[in-house]
Amino acid sequence: MASQAQDLVRVLPDEDADERRTPDGLSEETLRNLYETQVLARTFDEKAISLHRQGRIGTYAPMQGQEAAQVGAATALREADILFPTYRDHAMFLTRGLQLAEIVHHLMGRGNYIDRQDPADLRTFPITIPIATQLPHAVGVAMAAAYKGDDAVAMASLGDGATSEGDFHEACNIAGVFDAPTVFFCQNNGYAISVPRERQTASATIAQKADAYGFEGVRVDGNDVLAVYDVVSEAIERARDDGGPTLIEAVTYRRGPHTTTDDPDVYRDEDERADWEDPLERTRAYLEATVDWSEGDERALRERARDRVQAAVEAAAAESDPEPETMFDHVYAADHPRYRQQRRELPEDPYASH
């Protein structure tokens, strides 16, 4: 993998390719799961946008167009590996086995799944809203795992805009100096909110930024789920074998708005979206050519996905609102002197105004 490569790593065929290659070790079942998880993620994404419009959840960051990047990357992780996702990475949560109802539960403002996990064996962290703040955490956890001999790699997901943050520089610098077993997985979706990539970095590629920190960088077609899986798998195993960190730039496209409070028509050309192939369509075409994926398979999958999403929404909606006291549970490891005053300031019925 050349760190300043302009060419994207691809596996799935495109209009310029005349042959197909499946990464070593991927079974037919895994190939199907890669597609089925993308479809489930897309179905959930569409439902979440609808829930926001109904006022049932708060601001939501759609992931349409980035499903292949997220599913391919998360599939490459072993169960013991550690993931630090962003606020747009719901497909990664699904790939790692998190229940849909737990995601909806979080989006409804009723806590997050961490409350019900074993904190001593946490392998998928909750989303982070501040840009790039999870990156130093990932490096620190990776270094701790190496120190303890855990044989675990930490993967931090980020957007292209995050590479303009100081946290990105600090995390990459420390990871490079100490050969931390870390993978920085950048989903370059073309925009940092409303700012196009070329207006927020002068670098020709995101991947070449790795040169400054002394480790490997690679660009991959983020709409090619198999290529993403292949590249991330290689980076993870290199990190696991004391080969140091890797910065991966998955070139993809955010097909929707930055969040449900954003209007992309203000800063994007209306024809721009047509230049990017839908990753789900690419994966489906590959399955049709290699594992006899049929129209019947497609209909059944779409129906299962809709049913699962609807059941998850109903299950999450049936849960009661959390007790206000729970907001103090995870701020500090132990009781804090300020808690007494803050508890006194809580209204008797915080939900009365709703």
C-alpha positions as a Python dict, from the first residue, in 0.01 Angstrom:
ca = {
    (1, 'M'): (0, 0, 0),
    (2, 'A'): (166, 324, -114),
    (3, 'S'): (102, 610, 123),
    (4, 'Q'): (59, 873, -150),
    (5, 'A'): (-135, 654, -390),
    (6, 'Q'): (-381, 846, -605),
    (7, 'D'): (-555, 530, -726),
    (8, 'L'): (-828, 386, -506),
    (9, 'V'): (-806, 25, -393),
    (10, 'R'): (-1103, -158, -545),
    (11, 'V'): (-1238, -511, -548),
    (12, 'L'): (-1590, -484, -685),
    (13, 'P'): (-1594, -425, -1061),
    (14, 'D'): (-1676, -84, -1202),
    (15, 'E'): (-1716, 36, -1557),
    (16, 'D'): (-1341, 11, -1615),
    (17, 'A'): (-1292, -337, -1467),
    (18, 'D'): (-1339, -669, -1637),
    (19, 'E'): (-1274, -914, -1354),
    (20, 'R'): (-1394, -977, -1001),
    (21, 'R'): (-1201, -1086, -696),
    (22, 'T'): (-1333, -1192, -356),
    (23, 'P'): (-1098, -1131, -62),
    (24, 'D'): (-949, -1450, 77),
    (25, 'G'): (-1144, -1624, 350),
    (26, 'L'): (-1485, -1468, 281),
    (27, 'S'): (-1761, -1729, 266),
    (28, 'E'): (-2085, -1695, 73),
    (29, 'E'): (-2262, -1641, 405),
    (30, 'T'): (-2031, -1352, 489),
    (31, 'L'): (-2082, -1198, 145),
    (32, 'R'): (-2457, -1211, 195),
    (33, 'N'): (-2425, -1066, 545),
    (34, 'L'): (-2222, -775, 412),
    (35, 'Y'): (-2511, -683, 185),
    (36, 'E'): (-2790, -764, 429),
    (37, 'T'): (-2636, -540, 696),
    (38, 'Q'): (-2609, -255, 445),
    (39, 'V'): (-2976, -293, 358),
    (40, 'L'): (-3075, -305, 724),
    (41, 'A'): (-2870, 9, 788),
    (42, 'R'): (-3030, 193, 494),
    (43, 'T'): (-3378, 90, 608),
    (44, 'F'): (-3305, 207, 960),
    (45, 'D'): (-3160, 533, 829),
    (46, 'E'): (-3477, 611, 634),
    (47, 'K'): (-3689, 532, 940),
    (48, 'A'): (-3474, 752, 1165),
    (49, 'I'): (-3522, 1048, 932),
    (50, 'S'): (-3897, 987, 948),
    (51, 'L'): (-3886, 969, 1329),
    (52, 'H'): (-3707, 1304, 1340),
    (53, 'R'): (-3971, 1463, 1119),
    (54, 'Q'): (-4236, 1328, 1354),
    (55, 'G'): (-4059, 1487, 1650),
    (56, 'R'): (-3991, 1149, 1811),
    (57, 'I'): (-3610, 1178, 1806),
    (58, 'G'): (-3372, 1474, 1806),
    (59, 'T'): (-3123, 1579, 1543),
    (60, 'Y'): (-3004, 1280, 1342),
    (61, 'A'): (-2699, 1236, 1116),
    (62, 'P'): (-2799, 1030, 809),
    (63, 'M'): (-2550, 775, 676),
    (64, 'Q'): (-2699, 706, 332),
    (65, 'G'): (-2416, 639, 90),
    (66, 'Q'): (-2167, 536, 357),
    (67, 'E'): (-2309, 195, 445),
    (68, 'A'): (-2046, -4, 254),
    (69, 'A'): (-1759, 182, 419),
    (70, 'Q'): (-1898, 127, 767),
    (71, 'V'): (-2004, -235, 725),
    (72, 'G'): (-1682, -337, 549),
    (73, 'A'): (-1462, -175, 812),
    (74, 'A'): (-1650, -306, 1115),
    (75, 'T'): (-1665, -659, 970),
    (76, 'A'): (-1285, -665, 960),
    (77, 'L'): (-1264, -623, 1338),
    (78, 'R'): (-1229, -921, 1567),
    (79, 'E'): (-1465, -943, 1863),
    (80, 'A'): (-1183, -839, 2099),
    (81, 'D'): (-1091, -533, 1893),
    (82, 'I'): (-1208, -192, 2008),
    (83, 'L'): (-1415, 54, 1805),
    (84, 'F'): (-1447, 429, 1856),
    (85, 'P'): (-1729, 542, 1624),
    (86, 'T'): (-1868, 880, 1523),
    (87, 'Y'): (-2225, 1007, 1539),
    (88, 'R'): (-2289, 881, 1182),
    (89, 'D'): (-2171, 523, 1233),
    (90, 'H'): (-2494, 338, 1308),
    (91, 'A'): (-2410, 72, 1048),
    (92, 'M'): (-2094, -3, 1244),
    (93, 'F'): (-2300, -58, 1558),
    (94, 'L'): (-2526, -298, 1370),
    (95, 'T'): (-2229, -485, 1226),
    (96, 'R'): (-2084, -530, 1575),
    (97, 'G'): (-2407, -685, 1701),
    (98, 'L'): (-2570, -395, 1880),
    (99, 'Q'): (-2947, -432, 1883),
    (100, 'L'): (-3150, -189, 1674),
    (101, 'A'): (-3373, -111, 1971),
    (102, 'E'): (-3069, 7, 2165),
    (103, 'I'): (-2980, 253, 1889),
    (104, 'V'): (-3336, 389, 1880),
    (105, 'H'): (-3335, 400, 2260),
    (106, 'H'): (-3032, 628, 2245),
    (107, 'L'): (-3175, 848, 1968),
    (108, 'M'): (-3490, 898, 2176),
    (109, 'G'): (-3277, 1046, 2452),
    (110, 'R'): (-3325, 756, 2689),
    (111, 'G'): (-2964, 686, 2771),
    (112, 'N'): (-2727, 465, 2574),
    (113, 'Y'): (-2637, 100, 2558),
    (114, 'I'): (-2323, 151, 2766),
    (115, 'D'): (-2548, 164, 3073),
    (116, 'R'): (-2626, -204, 3022),
    (117, 'Q'): (-2284, -336, 2922),
    (118, 'D'): (-2002, -483, 3127),
    (119, 'P'): (-1769, -183, 3170),
    (120, 'A'): (-1476, -416, 3226),
    (121, 'D'): (-1509, -559, 2877),
    (122, 'L'): (-1625, -263, 2668),
    (123, 'R'): (-1530, -313, 2304),
    (124, 'T'): (-1759, -70, 2118),
    (125, 'F'): (-1772, 278, 2263),
    (126, 'P'): (-2067, 517, 2236),
    (127, 'I'): (-2076, 785, 1972),
    (128, 'T'): (-1889, 1111, 2016),
    (129, 'I'): (-2039, 1442, 1906),
    (130, 'P'): (-1734, 1675, 1936),
    (131, 'I'): (-1525, 1627, 1625),
    (132, 'A'): (-1212, 1407, 1660),
    (133, 'T'): (-1214, 1389, 2041),
    (134, 'Q'): (-1236, 1009, 2026),
    (135, 'L'): (-905, 979, 1840),
    (136, 'P'): (-665, 1035, 2133),
    (137, 'H'): (-886, 804, 2339),
    (138, 'A'): (-848, 531, 2077),
    (139, 'V'): (-470, 566, 2076),
    (140, 'G'): (-455, 555, 2455),
    (141, 'V'): (-675, 246, 2472),
    (142, 'A'): (-468, 78, 2199),
    (143, 'M'): (-146, 149, 2389),
    (144, 'A'): (-301, 16, 2709),
    (145, 'A'): (-410, -302, 2531),
    (146, 'A'): (-58, -352, 2398),
    (147, 'Y'): (88, -288, 2742),
    (148, 'K'): (-141, -551, 2895),
    (149, 'G'): (-82, -798, 2613),
    (150, 'D'): (-449, -805, 2511),
    (151, 'D'): (-377, -865, 2140),
    (152, 'A'): (-644, -605, 2056),
    (153, 'V'): (-642, -329, 1797),
    (154, 'A'): (-833, -2, 1832),
    (155, 'M'): (-1005, 144, 1527),
    (156, 'A'): (-1116, 507, 1535),
    (157, 'S'): (-1370, 621, 1279),
    (158, 'L'): (-1363, 984, 1164),
    (159, 'G'): (-1480, 1213, 887),
    (160, 'D'): (-1262, 1414, 650),
    (161, 'G'): (-1338, 1730, 849),
    (162, 'A'): (-1188, 1572, 1159),
    (163, 'T'): (-843, 1577, 995),
    (164, 'S'): (-844, 1957, 1041),
    (165, 'E'): (-875, 1923, 1419),
    (166, 'G'): (-585, 1933, 1664),
    (167, 'D'): (-700, 1606, 1819),
    (168, 'F'): (-631, 1433, 1487),
    (169, 'H'): (-274, 1563, 1478),
    (170, 'E'): (-207, 1475, 1842),
    (171, 'A'): (-352, 1125, 1808),
    (172, 'C'): (-159, 1048, 1489),
    (173, 'N'): (162, 1190, 1630),
    (174, 'I'): (148, 980, 1947),
    (175, 'A'): (35, 670, 1757),
    (176, 'G'): (327, 706, 1518),
    (177, 'V'): (587, 768, 1787),
    (178, 'F'): (477, 471, 1998),
    (179, 'D'): (364, 237, 1717),
    (180, 'A'): (23, 213, 1882),
    (181, 'P'): (-191, -68, 1736),
    (182, 'T'): (-443, 178, 1594),
    (183, 'V'): (-633, 213, 1268),
    (184, 'F'): (-761, 558, 1176),
    (185, 'F'): (-1055, 499, 943),
    (186, 'C'): (-1151, 822, 767),
    (187, 'Q'): (-1479, 823, 577),
    (188, 'N'): (-1410, 1098, 327),
    (189, 'N'): (-1768, 1176, 225),
    (190, 'G'): (-1677, 1493, 39),
    (191, 'Y'): (-1799, 1749, 290),
    (192, 'A'): (-1715, 1871, 638),
    (193, 'I'): (-2075, 1975, 708),
    (194, 'S'): (-2112, 2226, 420),
    (195, 'V'): (-1742, 2273, 338),
    (196, 'P'): (-1606, 2065, 48),
    (197, 'R'): (-1286, 1870, 110),
    (198, 'E'): (-1070, 2096, -106),
    (199, 'R'): (-1169, 2398, 105),
    (200, 'Q'): (-1075, 2245, 440),
    (201, 'T'): (-741, 2083, 349),
    (202, 'A'): (-481, 2158, 82),
    (203, 'S'): (-354, 1799, 86),
    (204, 'A'): (-414, 1615, -239),
    (205, 'T'): (-540, 1317, -36),
    (206, 'I'): (-629, 1246, 324),
    (207, 'A'): (-419, 928, 318),
    (208, 'Q'): (-94, 1113, 247),
    (209, 'K'): (-126, 1295, 581),
    (210, 'A'): (6, 971, 735),
    (211, 'D'): (350, 1049, 591),
    (212, 'A'): (394, 1331, 841),
    (213, 'Y'): (349, 1090, 1129),
    (214, 'G'): (571, 812, 1000),
    (215, 'F'): (316, 542, 925),
    (216, 'E'): (120, 391, 640),
    (217, 'G'): (-165, 562, 455),
    (218, 'V'): (-393, 412, 193),
    (219, 'R'): (-692, 522, -14),
    (220, 'V'): (-976, 281, -77),
    (221, 'D'): (-1303, 298, -266),
    (222, 'G'): (-1543, 351, 23),
    (223, 'N'): (-1839, 236, -187),
    (224, 'D'): (-1674, -103, -242),
    (225, 'V'): (-1754, -307, 68),
    (226, 'L'): (-1508, -584, -21),
    (227, 'A'): (-1219, -345, -83),
    (228, 'V'): (-1286, -171, 248),
    (229, 'Y'): (-1295, -506, 426),
    (230, 'D'): (-970, -611, 256),
    (231, 'V'): (-778, -290, 331),
    (232, 'V'): (-898, -260, 691),
    (233, 'S'): (-826, -628, 757),
    (234, 'E'): (-469, -583, 635),
    (235, 'A'): (-421, -271, 848),
    (236, 'I'): (-561, -440, 1158),
    (237, 'E'): (-343, -744, 1125),
    (238, 'R'): (-36, -529, 1063),
    (239, 'A'): (-113, -335, 1381),
    (240, 'R'): (-167, -659, 1569),
    (241, 'D'): (173, -782, 1453),
    (242, 'D'): (351, -471, 1588),
    (243, 'G'): (354, -307, 1245),
    (244, 'G'): (221, 24, 1374),
    (245, 'P'): (-84, 233, 1288),
    (246, 'T'): (-249, 301, 951),
    (247, 'L'): (-454, 591, 819),
    (248, 'I'): (-719, 470, 576),
    (249, 'E'): (-907, 712, 354),
    (250, 'A'): (-1234, 555, 239),
    (251, 'V'): (-1352, 775, -47),
    (252, 'T'): (-1730, 780, -44),
    (253, 'Y'): (-2019, 1025, -73),
    (254, 'R'): (-2275, 1152, 173),
    (255, 'R'): (-2595, 1120, -26),
    (256, 'G'): (-2808, 1309, 224),
    (257, 'P'): (-2765, 1610, 453),
    (258, 'H'): (-2505, 1645, 724),
    (259, 'T'): (-2787, 1618, 979),
    (260, 'T'): (-3164, 1649, 969),
    (261, 'T'): (-3122, 2022, 1046),
    (262, 'D'): (-2906, 2077, 737),
    (263, 'D'): (-3005, 2177, 382),
    (264, 'P'): (-2743, 2040, 140),
    (265, 'D'): (-2913, 2207, -157),
    (266, 'V'): (-2762, 2534, -39),
    (267, 'Y'): (-2404, 2418, -102),
    (268, 'R'): (-2427, 2120, -340),
    (269, 'D'): (-2505, 2102, -709),
    (270, 'E'): (-2826, 1910, -771),
    (271, 'D'): (-2655, 1684, -1028),
    (272, 'E'): (-2360, 1598, -805),
    (273, 'R'): (-2524, 1298, -642),
    (274, 'A'): (-2574, 1127, -979),
    (275, 'D'): (-2197, 1104, -1022),
    (276, 'W'): (-2171, 857, -733),
    (277, 'E'): (-2289, 498, -760),
    (278, 'D'): (-2504, 374, -473),
    (279, 'P'): (-2294, 127, -269),
    (280, 'L'): (-2595, -99, -210),
    (281, 'E'): (-2652, -133, -583),
    (282, 'R'): (-2287, -225, -636),
    (283, 'T'): (-2293, -495, -370),
    (284, 'R'): (-2622, -634, -497),
    (285, 'A'): (-2488, -656, -853),
    (286, 'Y'): (-2186, -846, -724),
    (287, 'L'): (-2405, -1096, -537),
    (288, 'E'): (-2623, -1148, -843),
    (289, 'A'): (-2311, -1236, -1042),
    (290, 'T'): (-2141, -1456, -784),
    (291, 'V'): (-2391, -1622, -547),
    (292, 'D'): (-2709, -1624, -758),
    (293, 'W'): (-2880, -1351, -556),
    (294, 'S'): (-3235, -1334, -689),
    (295, 'E'): (-3520, -1086, -698),
    (296, 'G'): (-3696, -1310, -447),
    (297, 'D'): (-3396, -1286, -214),
    (298, 'E'): (-3410, -909, -247),
    (299, 'R'): (-3782, -882, -169),
    (300, 'A'): (-3749, -1109, 133),
    (301, 'L'): (-3449, -914, 262),
    (302, 'R'): (-3623, -578, 229),
    (303, 'E'): (-3929, -711, 410),
    (304, 'R'): (-3718, -854, 694),
    (305, 'A'): (-3534, -526, 728),
    (306, 'R'): (-3856, -325, 749),
    (307, 'D'): (-3999, -564, 1006),
    (308, 'R'): (-3684, -553, 1220),
    (309, 'V'): (-3670, -176, 1216),
    (310, 'Q'): (-4038, -139, 1302),
    (311, 'A'): (-4008, -389, 1587),
    (312, 'A'): (-3705, -202, 1722),
    (313, 'V'): (-3889, 131, 1717),
    (314, 'E'): (-4188, -17, 1897),
    (315, 'A'): (-3964, -182, 2159),
    (316, 'A'): (-3774, 139, 2226),
    (317, 'A'): (-4091, 349, 2238),
    (318, 'A'): (-4242, 114, 2497),
    (319, 'E'): (-3961, 185, 2744),
    (320, 'S'): (-4014, 449, 3009),
    (321, 'D'): (-3812, 769, 3032),
    (322, 'P'): (-3502, 743, 3251),
    (323, 'E'): (-3501, 880, 3602),
    (324, 'P'): (-3339, 1226, 3604),
    (325, 'E'): (-3093, 1107, 3871),
    (326, 'T'): (-2926, 883, 3614),
    (327, 'M'): (-2759, 1185, 3454),
    (328, 'F'): (-2509, 1176, 3741),
    (329, 'D'): (-2421, 808, 3705),
    (330, 'H'): (-2134, 824, 3454),
    (331, 'V'): (-1983, 1171, 3491),
    (332, 'Y'): (-1735, 1083, 3765),
    (333, 'A'): (-1612, 748, 3890),
    (334, 'A'): (-1720, 836, 4246),
    (335, 'D'): (-1947, 1084, 4417),
    (336, 'H'): (-1860, 1450, 4365),
    (337, 'P'): (-1906, 1748, 4599),
    (338, 'R'): (-2109, 1935, 4337),
    (339, 'Y'): (-2365, 1656, 4309),
    (340, 'R'): (-2552, 1760, 4623),
    (341, 'Q'): (-2623, 2110, 4495),
    (342, 'Q'): (-2700, 1992, 4143),
    (343, 'R'): (-2949, 1736, 4272),
    (344, 'R'): (-3124, 2005, 4475),
    (345, 'E'): (-3162, 2212, 4159),
    (346, 'L'): (-3343, 1933, 3974),
    (347, 'P'): (-3714, 2014, 3931),
    (348, 'E'): (-3951, 1772, 4101),
    (349, 'D'): (-4096, 1673, 3766),
    (350, 'P'): (-3851, 1746, 3479),
    (351, 'Y'): (-4099, 1608, 3226),
    (352, 'A'): (-4387, 1833, 3330),
    (353, 'S'): (-4312, 2093, 3065),
    (354, 'H'): (-4327, 1841, 2781),
}
